[in-house]
Amino acid sequence: MSDARFAGVDWASEKHAVCVVDEQGRIVEGRRYRHNEPGIRALCARLLRLQVAVVALERPDGLLIERLLDAGLTVIAVHPNQVKAMRPRYSVAGGKSDSFDSFVLAELARTDSHRFRVLVPDSDRTKGGYRGSLTKTWFRPPRRLIARCDDAPASRGHRAAARLPGTQIMWPSWRRRSQLHRASRPEMT
């Protein structure tokens, strides 16, 4: 018999609930870690110390995922609906709590990890390409928006453009296309 351990992390904006189970499904440890750099570092160090084989989370991205992957841990992403569907398997009451969800995630990592996608860290090339594509699209507003800016009276051209159906971008007071394309990114936020 090996000493395999599995962890479930219920992600939260302030504190992450973490549950570690052994290969029999017995709880080894249950804790909460703050969502800040020292807290995430402590979480990664603790999971490495406990020799956790797989970590399950409901999110496939974010700072926590990056740090877990950077620490060399195997991370799987589980859809929240799958966690919701598995709650009755472990409890009759069907109540939801962060600690219980972290236990359900740990159990899913233990019993069904082969069914979920293993996350891999982004390569430097992928990160650069993604950010580069965001920058390119940031400076290329829709043609309809540019046309509307050119056609509107100078005093309210930017307001008319911001009210286009489906447009969620609030443009600063540029009134001409030439001004719009020369703007730098910080000015556009």
Contact map, one row per residue, 1 for C-alpha under 8 A:
111000000000000000000000000000000000000000000000000000000000000000000000000000000000000000000000000000000000000000000000000000000000000000000000000000000000000000000000000000000000000000000
111100000000000000000010000000000000000000000000000000000000000000000000000000000000000000000000000000000000000000000000000000000000000000000000000000000000000000000000000000000000000000000
111110000000000000000110000000000000000000000000000000000000000000000000000000000000000000000000000000000000000000000000000000000000000000000000000000000000000000000000000000000000000000000
011111000000000000000110000000000000000000000000001110000000000000000000000000000000000000000000000000000000000000000000000000000000000000000000000000000000000000000000000000000000000000000
001111100000000000011110000000000000000000000000011111000000000000000000000000000000000000000000000000000000010000000000000000000000000000000000000000000000000000000000000000000000000000000
000111110000000000011110000000000000000000000000000111100000000000000000000000000000000000000000000000000110110000000000000000000000000000000000000000000000000000000000000000000000000000000
000011111000000001111000000000000000000000000010000101110000000000000000000000000000000000000000000001101110100000000000000000000000000000000000000000000000000000000000000000000000000000000
000001111100000001110000000000000000000000000000000000111000000000000000000000000000000000000000000011111110100000000000000000000000000000000000000000000000000000000000000000000000000000000
000000111110000111100000000000000000000000000000000000111100000000000000000000000000000000000000000001001100000000000000000000000000000000000000000000000000000000000000000000000000000000000
000000011111000111000000000000000000000000000000000000001100000000000000000000000000000000000000011011001000000000000000000000000000000000000000000000000000000000000000000000000000000000000
000000001111101110000000000000000000000000000000000000001110000000000000000000000000000000000000000000000000000000000000000000000000000000000000000000000000000000000000000000000000000000000
000000000111111110000000000000000010000000000000000000000000000000000000000000000000000000000000000000000000000000000000000000000000000000000000000000000000000000000000000000000000000000000
000000000011111100000000000000000010000000000000000000000000000000000000000000000000000000000000000000000000000000000000000000000000000000000000000000000000000000000000000000000000000000000
000000000001111100000000000000000110000000000000000000000000000000000000000000000000000000000000000000000000000000000000000000000000000000000000000000000000000000000000000000000000000000000
000000000011111110000000000000011110000000000000000000000000000000000000000000000000000000000000000000000000000000000000000000000000000000000000000000000000000000000000000000000000000000000
000000001111111111000000000000011110000000000000000000000000000000000000000000000000000000000000000000000000000000000000000000000000000000000000000000000000000000000000000000000000000000000
000000001111001111100000000001111000000000000000000000000000000000000000000000000000000000000000011001000000000000000000000000000000000000000000000000000000000000000000000000000000000000000
000000111100000111110000000011111000000000000000000000000000000000000000000000000000000000000000001001100000000000000000000000000000000000000000000000000000000000000000000000000000000000000
000000111000000011111000001111100000000000000000000000000000000000000000000000000000000000000000001001100100000000000000000000000000000000000000000000000000000000000000000000000000000000000
000011110000000001111100001111000000000000000000000100000000000000000000000000000000000000000000000000100100000000000000000000000000000000000000000000000000000000000000000000000000000000000
000011100000000000111111111110000000000000000000000000000000000000000000000000000000000000000000000000100110010000000000000000000000000000000000000000000000000000000000000000000000000000000
001111000000000000011111111100000000000000000000000000000000000000000000000000000000000000000000000000000000000000000000000000000000000000000000000000000000000000000000000000000000000000000
011111000000000000001111110000000000000000000000000000000000000000000000000000000000000000000000000000000000010000000000000000000000000000000000000000000000000000000000000000000000000000000
000000000000000000001111110000000000000000000000000000000000000000000000000000000000000000000000000000000000000000000000000000000000000000000000000000000000000000000000000000000000000000000
000000000000000000001111111000000000000000000000000000000000000000000000000000000000000000000000000000000010010000000000000000000000000000000000000000000000000000000000000000000000000000000
000000000000000000001111111100000000000000000000000000000000000000000000000000000000000000000000000000000000000000000000000000000000000000000000000000000000000000000000000000000000000000000
000000000000000000111100111111000000000000000000000000000000000000000000000000000000000000000000000000000000000000000000000000000000000000000000000000000000000000000000000000000000000000000
000000000000000000111100011111000000000000000000000000000000000000000000000000000000000000000000000000000000000000000000000000000000000000000000000000000000000000000000000000000000000000000
000000000000000001111000001111100000000000000000000000000000000000000000000000000000000000000000000000000000000000000000000000000000000000000000000000000000000000000000000000000000000000000
000000000000000011110000001111110000000000000000000000000000000000000000000000000000000000000000001000000000000000000000000000000000000000000000000000000000000000000000000000000000000000000
000000000000000011100000000011111000000000000000000000000000000000000000000000000000000000000000000000000000000000000000000000000000000000000000000000000000000000000000000000000000000000000
000000000000001111000000000001111100000000000000000000000000000000000000000000000000000000000000000000000000000000000000000000000000000000000000000000000000000000000000000000000000000000000
000000000000001111000000000000111110001101100000000000000000000000000000000000000000000000000000000000000000000000000000000000000000000000000000000000000000000000000000000000000000000000000
000000000000011100000000000000011111011100000000000000000000000000000000000000000000000000000000000000000000000000000000000000000000000000000000000000000000000000000000000000000000000000000
000000000001111100000000000000001111101100000000000000000000000000000000000000000000000000000000000000000000000000000000000000000000000000000000000000000000000000000000000000000000000000000
000000000000000000000000000000000111111100000000000000000000000000000000000000000000000000000000000000000000000000000000000000000000000000000000000000000000000000000000000000000000000000000
000000000000000000000000000000000011111110000000000000000000000000000000000000000000000000000000000000000000000000000000000000000000000000000000000000000000000000000000000000000000000000000
000000000000000000000000000000000101111111000000000000000000000000000000000000000000000000000000000000000000000000000000000000000000000000000000000000000000000000000000000000000000000000000
000000000000000000000000000000001111111111100000000000000000000000000000000000000000000000000000000000000000000000000000000000000000000000000000000000000000000000000000000000000000000000000
000000000000000000000000000000001111111111110000000000000000000100100000000000000000000000000000000000000000000000000000000000000000000000000000000000000000000000000000000000000000000000000
000000000000000000000000000000000000111111111000000000000000000000100000000000000000000000000000000000000000000000000000000000000000000000000000000000000000000000000000000000000000000000000
000000000000000000000000000000001000011111111100000000000000000000000000000000000000000000000000000000000000000000000000000000000000000000000000000000000000000000000000000000000000000000000
000000000000000000000000000000001000001111111110000000000000000000000000000000000000000000000000000000000000000000000000000000000000000000000000000000000000000000000000000000000000000000000
000000000000000000000000000000000000000111111111000000000000000000110010000000000000000000000000000000000000000000000000000000000000000000000000000000000000000000000000000000000000000000000
000000000000000000000000000000000000000011111111100000000000000000000000000000000000000000000000000000000000000000000000000000000000000000000000000000000000000000000000000000000000000000000
000000000000000000000000000000000000000001111111110000000000000000000000000000000000000000000000000000000000000000000000000000000000000000000000000000000000000000000000000000000000000000000
000000100000000000000000000000000000000000111111111100000000000000000000000000000000000000000000000000000000000000000000000000000000000000000000000000000000000000000000000000000000000000000
000000000000000000000000000000000000000000011111111100000000000000000010100000000000000000000000000000000000000000000000000000000000000000000000000000000000000000000000000000000000000000000
000000000000000000000000000000000000000000001111111100000000000000000000000000000000000000000000000000000000000000000000000000000000000000000000000000000000000000000000000000000000000000000
000010000000000000000000000000000000000000000111111100000000000000000000000000000000000000000000000000000000000000000000000000000000000000000000000000000000000000000000000000000000000000000
000110000000000000000000000000000000000000000011111110000000000000000000000000000000000000000000000000000000000000000000000000000000000000000000000000000000000000000000000000000000000000000
000111100000000000010000000000000000000000000011111111100000000000000000100000000000000000000000000000000000000000000000000000000000000000000000000000000000000000000000000000000000000000000
000111000000000000000000000000000000000000000000001111100000000000000000110000000000000000000000000000000000000000000000000000000000000000000000000000000000000000000000000000000000000000000
000011100000000000000000000000000000000000000000000111110000000000000000111100000000000000000000000000000000110010000000000000000000000000000000000000000000000000000000000000000000000000000
000001111000000000000000000000000000000000000000000111111000000000000000111100000000000000000000000000000100100000000000000000000000000000000000000000000000000000000000000000000000000000000
000000111000000000000000000000000000000000000000000001111100000000000000001111000000000000000000000000001101100000000000000000000000000000000000000000000000000000000000000000000000000000000
000000011110000000000000000000000000000000000000000000111111000000000000001111000000000000000000000000001000000000000000000000000000000000000000000000000000000000000000000000000000000000000
000000001110000000000000000000000000000000000000000000011111000000000000000011110000000000000000000000000000000000000000000000000000000000000000000000000000000000000000000000000000000000000
000000000010000000000000000000000000000000000000000000001111110010000000000011100000000000000000000000000000000000000000000000000000000000000000000000000000000000000000000000000000000000000
000000000000000000000000000000000000000000000000000000001111110010000000000110000000000000000000000000000000000000000010000000000000000000000000000000000000000000000000000000000000000000000
000000000000000000000000000000000000000000000000000000000011111111000000000000000000000000000000000000000000000000000000000000000000000000000000000000000000000000000000000000000000000000000
000000000000000000000000000000000000000000000000000000000011111111000000000000000000000000000000000000000000000000000000000000000000000000000000000000000000000000000000000000000000000000000
000000000000000000000000000000000000000000000000000000000000111111100000000000000000000000000000000000000000000000000000000000000000000000000000000000000000000000000000000000000000000000000
000000000000000000000000000000000000000100000000000000000000111111110000000000000000000000000000000000000000000000000000000000000000000000000000000000000000000000000000000000000000000000000
000000000000000000000000000000000000000000000000000000000011111111111000001000000000000000000000000000000000000000000000000000000000000000000000000000000000000000000000000000000000000000000
000000000000000000000000000000000000000000000000000000000000111111111100000000000000000000000000000000000000000000000000100000000000000000000000000000000000000000000000000000000000000000000
000000000000000000000000000000000000000110010000000000000000001111111110000000000000000000000000000000000000000000000000000000000000000000000000000000000000000000000000000000000000000000000
000000000000000000000000000000000000000000010000000000000000000111111111111000000000000000000000000000000000000000000000000000000000000000000000000000000000000000000000000000000000000000000
000000000000000000000000000000000000000000000000000000000000000011111111111000000000000000000000000000000000000000000011100000000000000000000000000000000000000000000000000000000000000000000
000000000000000000000000000000000000000000000000000000000000000001111111100000000000000000000000000000000000000000000000100000000000000000000000000000000000000000000000000000000000000000000
000000000000000000000000000000000000000000010001000000000000000000111111100000000000000000000000000000000000000000000000000000000000000000000000000000000000000000000000000000000000000000000
000000000000000000000000000000000000000000000000000000000000000000011111110000000000000000000000000000000000000000000000000000000000000000000000000000000000000000000000000000000000000000000
000000000000000000000000000000000000000000000001000111100000000000011111111000000000000000000000000000000000000000000000000000000000000000000000000000000000000000000000000000000000000000000
000000000000000000000000000000000000000000000000000011100000000000011001111100000000000000000000000000000000000000000110000000000000000000000000000000000000000000000000000000000000000000000
000000000000000000000000000000000000000000000000000001111000000010011000111110000000000000000000000000000000000000000111000000000000000000000000000000000000000000000000000000000000000000000
000000000000000000000000000000000000000000000000000001111001000000000000011111000000000000000000000000000000100010011110000000000000000000000000000000000000000000000000000000000000000000000
000000000000000000000000000000000000000000000000000000011111000000000000001111100000000000000000000000000000000000011110000000000000000000000000000000000000000000000000000000000000000000000
000000000000000000000000000000000000000000000000000000011110000000000000000111110110000000000000000000001000000000011000000000000000000000000000000000000000000000000000000000000000000000000
000000000000000000000000000000000000000000000000000000000110000000000000000011111110000000000000000000000000000000000000000000000000000000000000000000000000000000000000000000000000000000000
000000000000000000000000000000000000000000000000000000000100000000000000000001111111000000000000000000000000000000000000000000000000000000000000000000000000000000000000000000000000000000000
000000000000000000000000000000000000000000000000000000000000000000000000000000111111100000000000000000000000000000000000000000000000000000000000000000000000000000000000000000000000000000000
000000000000000000000000000000000000000000000000000000000000000000000000000001111111110000000000000000000000000000000000000000000000000000000000000000000000000000000000000000000000000000000
000000000000000000000000000000000000000000000000000000000000000000000000000001111111111000000000000010011000000000000000000000000000000000000000000000000000000000000000000000000000000000000
000000000000000000000000000000000000000000000000000000000000000000000000000000011111111000000000000000000000000000000000000000000000000000000000000000000000000000000000000000000000000000000
000000000000000000000000000000000000000000000000000000000000000000000000000000001111111100000000000000000000000000000000000000000000000000000000000000000000000000000000000000000000000000000
000000000000000000000000000000000000000000000000000000000000000000000000000000000111111111000000000000010000000000000000000000000000000000000000000000000000000000000000000000000000000000000
000000000000000000000000000000000000000000000000000000000000000000000000000000000011111111100100000010010000000000000000000000000000000000000000000000000000000000000000000000000000000000000
000000000000000000000000000000000000000000000000000000000000000000000000000000000000111111111100000000000000000000000000000000000000000000000000000000000000000000000000000000000000000000000
000000000000000000000000000000000000000000000000000000000000000000000000000000000000011111110000000000000000000000000000000000000000000000000000000000000000000000000000000000000000000000000
000000000000000000000000000000000000000000000000000000000000000000000000000000000000011111110000000000010000000000000000000000000000000000000000000000000000000000000000000000000000000000000
000000000000000000000000000000000000000000000000000000000000000000000000000000000000001111111110000000000000000000000000000000000000000000000000000000000000000000000000000000000000000000000
000000000000000000000000000000000000000000000000000000000000000000000000000000000000000111111100000000000000000000000000000000000000000000000000000000000000000000000000000000000000000000000
000000000000000000000000000000000000000000000000000000000000000000000000000000000000000100111110000000000000000000000000000000000000000000000000000000000000000000000000000000000000000000000
000000000000000000000000000000000000000000000000000000000000000000000000000000000000001100111111000000000000000000000000000000000000000000000000000000000000000000000000000000000000000000000
000000000000000000000000000000000000000000000000000000000000000000000000000000000000000000101111100000000000000000000000000000000000000000000000000000000000000000000000000000000000000000000
000000000000000000000000000000000000000000000000000000000000000000000000000000000000000000000111110110000000000000000000000000000000000000000000000000000000000000000000000000000000000000000
000000000000000000000000000000000000000000000000000000000000000000000000000000000000000000000011111110000000000000000000000000000000000000000000000000000000000000000000000000000000000000000
000000000100000010000000000000000000000000000000000000000000000000000000000000000000000000000001111111000000000000000000000000000000000000000000000000000000000000000000000000000000000000000
000000000100000011100000000001000000000000000000000000000000000000000000000000000000000000000000111111100000000000000000000000000000000000000000000000000000000000000000000000000000000000000
000000000000000000000000000000000000000000000000000000000000000000000000000000000000000000000001111111110000000000000000000000000000000000000000000000000000000000000000000000000000000000000
000000010100000000000000000000000000000000000000000000000000000000000000000000000010001000000001111111111000000000000000000000000000000000000000000000000000000000000000000000000000000000000
000000111100000011100000000000000000000000000000000000000000000000000000000000000000000000000000011111111100000000000000000000000000000000000000000000000000000000000000000000000000000000000
000000110000000001111000000000000000000000000000000000000000000000000000000000000000000000000000001111111110000000000000000000000000000000000000000000000000000000000000000000000000000000000
000000010000000000000000000000000000000000000000000000000000000000000000000000000010011001000000000111111111000000000000000000000000000000000000000000000000000000000000000000000000000000000
000000111100000000000000000000000000000000000000000000011000000000000000000001000010000000000000000011111111100000000000000000000000000000000000000000000000000000000000000000000000000000000
000001111000000000111000000000000000000000000000000000110000000000000000000000000000000000000000000001111111110000000000000000000000000000000000000000000000000000000000000000000000000000000
000001110000000000001000100000000000000000000000000000000000000000000000000000000000000000000000000000111111111100000000000000000000000000000000000000000000000000000000000000000000000000000
000000000000000000000000000000000000000000000000000000010000000000000000000000000000000000000000000000011111111110000000000000000000000000000000000000000000000000000000000000000000000000000
000001110000000000000000000000000000000000000000000001110000000000000000000100000000000000000000000000001111111110000000000000000000000000000000000000000000000000000000000000000000000000000
000011000000000000001010100000000000000000000000000001000000000000000000000000000000000000000000000000000111111110000000000000000000000000000000000000000000000000000000000000000000000000000
000000000000000000000000000000000000000000000000000000000000000000000000000000000000000000000000000000000011111110000000000000000000000000000000000000000000000000000000000000000000000000000
000000000000000000000000000000000000000000000000000000000000000000000000000000000000000000000000000000000011111111110000000000000000000000000000000000000000000000000000000000000000000000000
000000000000000000000000000000000000000000000000000001000000000000000000000100000000000000000000000000000001111111110000000000000000000000000000000000000000000000000000000000000000000000000
000000000000000000000000000000000000000000000000000000000000000000000000000000000000000000000000000000000000000111111000000000000000000000000000000000000000000000000000000000000000000000000
000000000000000000000000000000000000000000000000000000000000000000000000000000000000000000000000000000000000000111111000000000000000000000000000000000000000000000000000000000000000000000000
000000000000000000000000000000000000000000000000000000000000000000000000000111000000000000000000000000000000000111111100000000000000000000000000000000000000000000000000000000000000000000000
000000000000000000000000000000000000000000000000000000000000000000000000000111000000000000000000000000000000000001111110000000000000000000000000000000000000000000000000000000000000000000000
000000000000000000000000000000000000000000000000000000000000000000000000011110000000000000000000000000000000000000011111000000000000000000000000000000000000000000000000000000000000000000000
000000000000000000000000000000000000000000000000000000000001000000001000011110000000000000000000000000000000000000001111100000000000000000000000000000000000000000000000000000000000000000000
000000000000000000000000000000000000000000000000000000000000000000001000001000000000000000000000000000000000000000000111110000000000000000000000000000000000000000000000000000000000000000000
000000000000000000000000000000000000000000000000000000000000000001001100000000000000000000000000000000000000000000000011111000000000000000000000000000000000000000000000000000000000000000000
000000000000000000000000000000000000000000000000000000000000000000000000000000000000000000000000000000000000000000000001111111100000000000000000000000000000000000000000000000000000000000000
000000000000000000000000000000000000000000000000000000000000000000000000000000000000000000000000000000000000000000000000111111100000000000000000000000000000000000000000000000000000000000000
000000000000000000000000000000000000000000000000000000000000000000000000000000000000000000000000000000000000000000000000011111110000000000000000000000000000000000000000000000000000000000000
000000000000000000000000000000000000000000000000000000000000000000000000000000000000000000000000000000000000000000000000011111111000000000000000000000000000000000000000000000000000000000000
000000000000000000000000000000000000000000000000000000000000000000000000000000000000000000000000000000000000000000000000011111111100000000000000000000000000000000000000000000000000000000000
000000000000000000000000000000000000000000000000000000000000000000000000000000000000000000000000000000000000000000000000011111111110000000000000000000000000000000000000000000000000000000000
000000000000000000000000000000000000000000000000000000000000000000000000000000000000000000000000000000000000000000000000000111111111000000000000000000000000000000000000000000000000000000000
000000000000000000000000000000000000000000000000000000000000000000000000000000000000000000000000000000000000000000000000000011111111100000000000000000000000000000000000000000000000000000000
000000000000000000000000000000000000000000000000000000000000000000000000000000000000000000000000000000000000000000000000000001111111110000000000000000000000000000000000000000000000000000000
000000000000000000000000000000000000000000000000000000000000000000000000000000000000000000000000000000000000000000000000000000111111111000000000000000000000000000000000000000000000000000000
000000000000000000000000000000000000000000000000000000000000000000000000000000000000000000000000000000000000000000000000000000011111111100000000000000000000000000000000000000000000000000000
000000000000000000000000000000000000000000000000000000000000000000000000000000000000000000000000000000000000000000000000000000001111111110000000000000000000000000000000000000000000000000000
000000000000000000000000000000000000000000000000000000000000000000000000000000000000000000000000000000000000000000000000000000000111111111000000000000000000000000000000000000000000000000000
000000000000000000000000000000000000000000000000000000000000000000000000000000000000000000000000000000000000000000000000000000000011111111100000000000000000000000000000000000000000000000000
000000000000000000000000000000000000000000000000000000000000000000000000000000000000000000000000000000000000000000000000000000000001111111110000000000000000000000000000000000000000000000000
000000000000000000000000000000000000000000000000000000000000000000000000000000000000000000000000000000000000000000000000000000000000111111111000000000000000000000000000000000000000000000000
000000000000000000000000000000000000000000000000000000000000000000000000000000000000000000000000000000000000000000000000000000000000011111111000000000000000000000000000000000000000000010000
000000000000000000000000000000000000000000000000000000000000000000000000000000000000000000000000000000000000000000000000000000000000001111111000000000000000000000000000000000000000100010000
000000000000000000000000000000000000000000000000000000000000000000000000000000000000000000000000000000000000000000000000000000000000000111111100000000000000000000000000000000000000100000000
000000000000000000000000000000000000000000000000000000000000000000000000000000000000000000000000000000000000000000000000000000000000000011111110110000000000000000000000000000000000000000000
000000000000000000000000000000000000000000000000000000000000000000000000000000000000000000000000000000000000000000000000000000000000000000011111110000000000000000000000000000000000000000000
000000000000000000000000000000000000000000000000000000000000000000000000000000000000000000000000000000000000000000000000000000000000000000001111111000000000000000000000000000000000000000000
000000000000000000000000000000000000000000000000000000000000000000000000000000000000000000000000000000000000000000000000000000000000000000000111111100000000000000000000000000000000000000000
000000000000000000000000000000000000000000000000000000000000000000000000000000000000000000000000000000000000000000000000000000000000000000001111111110000000000010010000000000000000000000000
000000000000000000000000000000000000000000000000000000000000000000000000000000000000000000000000000000000000000000000000000000000000000000001111111111000000000010000000000000011000000000000
000000000000000000000000000000000000000000000000000000000000000000000000000000000000000000000000000000000000000000000000000000000000000000000011111111100000000000000000000000000000000000000
000000000000000000000000000000000000000000000000000000000000000000000000000000000000000000000000000000000000000000000000000000000000000000000001111111110000100110000000000000000000000000000
000000000000000000000000000000000000000000000000000000000000000000000000000000000000000000000000000000000000000000000000000000000000000000000000111111110000110110000000000001111000000000000
000000000000000000000000000000000000000000000000000000000000000000000000000000000000000000000000000000000000000000000000000000000000000000000000011111110000100000000000000000111000000000000
000000000000000000000000000000000000000000000000000000000000000000000000000000000000000000000000000000000000000000000000000000000000000000000000001111111000100000000000000000000000000000000
000000000000000000000000000000000000000000000000000000000000000000000000000000000000000000000000000000000000000000000000000000000000000000000000000111111101100100000000000000000000000000000
000000000000000000000000000000000000000000000000000000000000000000000000000000000000000000000000000000000000000000000000000000000000000000000000000000111111100000000000000000000000000000000
000000000000000000000000000000000000000000000000000000000000000000000000000000000000000000000000000000000000000000000000000000000000000000000000000000011111100000000000000000100000000000000
000000000000000000000000000000000000000000000000000000000000000000000000000000000000000000000000000000000000000000000000000000000000000000000000000000001111100000000000000000000000000000000
000000000000000000000000000000000000000000000000000000000000000000000000000000000000000000000000000000000000000000000000000000000000000000000000000000011111111100000000000000000000000000000
000000000000000000000000000000000000000000000000000000000000000000000000000000000000000000000000000000000000000000000000000000000000000000000000000111111111111110000000000011100000000000000
000000000000000000000000000000000000000000000000000000000000000000000000000000000000000000000000000000000000000000000000000000000000000000000000000010000001111111000000001111100000000000000
000000000000000000000000000000000000000000000000000000000000000000000000000000000000000000000000000000000000000000000000000000000000000000000000000000000001111111100000001000000000000000000
000000000000000000000000000000000000000000000000000000000000000000000000000000000000000000000000000000000000000000000000000000000000000000000000000110010001111111110000000000000000000000000
000000000000000000000000000000000000000000000000000000000000000000000000000000000000000000000000000000000000000000000000000000000000000000000000110110000000111111110000001000000000000000000
000000000000000000000000000000000000000000000000000000000000000000000000000000000000000000000000000000000000000000000000000000000000000000000000000000000000011111110011111000000000000000000
000000000000000000000000000000000000000000000000000000000000000000000000000000000000000000000000000000000000000000000000000000000000000000000000000000000000001111111010000000000000000000000
000000000000000000000000000000000000000000000000000000000000000000000000000000000000000000000000000000000000000000000000000000000000000000000000100000000000000111111110000000000000000000000
000000000000000000000000000000000000000000000000000000000000000000000000000000000000000000000000000000000000000000000000000000000000000000000000000000000000000000111110000000000000000000000
000000000000000000000000000000000000000000000000000000000000000000000000000000000000000000000000000000000000000000000000000000000000000000000000000000000000000000011111000000000000000000000
000000000000000000000000000000000000000000000000000000000000000000000000000000000000000000000000000000000000000000000000000000000000000000000000000000000000000001111111100000000000000000000
000000000000000000000000000000000000000000000000000000000000000000000000000000000000000000000000000000000000000000000000000000000000000000000000000000000000000001000111110000000000000000000
000000000000000000000000000000000000000000000000000000000000000000000000000000000000000000000000000000000000000000000000000000000000000000000000000000000000000001000011111000000000000000000
000000000000000000000000000000000000000000000000000000000000000000000000000000000000000000000000000000000000000000000000000000000000000000000000000000000000000001000001111100000000000000000
000000000000000000000000000000000000000000000000000000000000000000000000000000000000000000000000000000000000000000000000000000000000000000000000000000000000011011000000111111000000000000010
000000000000000000000000000000000000000000000000000000000000000000000000000000000000000000000000000000000000000000000000000000000000000000000000000000000000010000000000011111000000000000110
000000000000000000000000000000000000000000000000000000000000000000000000000000000000000000000000000000000000000000000000000000000000000000000000000000000000110000000000001111100000000000000
000000000000000000000000000000000000000000000000000000000000000000000000000000000000000000000000000000000000000000000000000000000000000000000000000010000000110000000000001111111011000000000
000000000000000000000000000000000000000000000000000000000000000000000000000000000000000000000000000000000000000000000000000000000000000000000000000011000100110000000000000011111011000000000
000000000000000000000000000000000000000000000000000000000000000000000000000000000000000000000000000000000000000000000000000000000000000000000000010011000000000000000000000001111111000000000
000000000000000000000000000000000000000000000000000000000000000000000000000000000000000000000000000000000000000000000000000000000000000000000000010011000000000000000000000001111111100000000
000000000000000000000000000000000000000000000000000000000000000000000000000000000000000000000000000000000000000000000000000000000000000000000000000000000000000000000000000000011111110000000
000000000000000000000000000000000000000000000000000000000000000000000000000000000000000000000000000000000000000000000000000000000000000000000000000000000000000000000000000001111111111000000
000000000000000000000000000000000000000000000000000000000000000000000000000000000000000000000000000000000000000000000000000000000000000000000000000000000000000000000000000001111111111000000
000000000000000000000000000000000000000000000000000000000000000000000000000000000000000000000000000000000000000000000000000000000000000000110000000000000000000000000000000000001111111000000
000000000000000000000000000000000000000000000000000000000000000000000000000000000000000000000000000000000000000000000000000000000000000000000000000000000000000000000000000000000111111100000
000000000000000000000000000000000000000000000000000000000000000000000000000000000000000000000000000000000000000000000000000000000000000000000000000000000000000000000000000000000011111110110
000000000000000000000000000000000000000000000000000000000000000000000000000000000000000000000000000000000000000000000000000000000000000000000000000000000000000000000000000000000000011111110
000000000000000000000000000000000000000000000000000000000000000000000000000000000000000000000000000000000000000000000000000000000000000001100000000000000000000000000000000000000000001111111
000000000000000000000000000000000000000000000000000000000000000000000000000000000000000000000000000000000000000000000000000000000000000000000000000000000000000000000000000000000000000111111
000000000000000000000000000000000000000000000000000000000000000000000000000000000000000000000000000000000000000000000000000000000000000000000000000000000000000000000000000100000000001111111
000000000000000000000000000000000000000000000000000000000000000000000000000000000000000000000000000000000000000000000000000000000000000000000000000000000000000000000000001100000000001111111
000000000000000000000000000000000000000000000000000000000000000000000000000000000000000000000000000000000000000000000000000000000000000000000000000000000000000000000000000000000000000011111
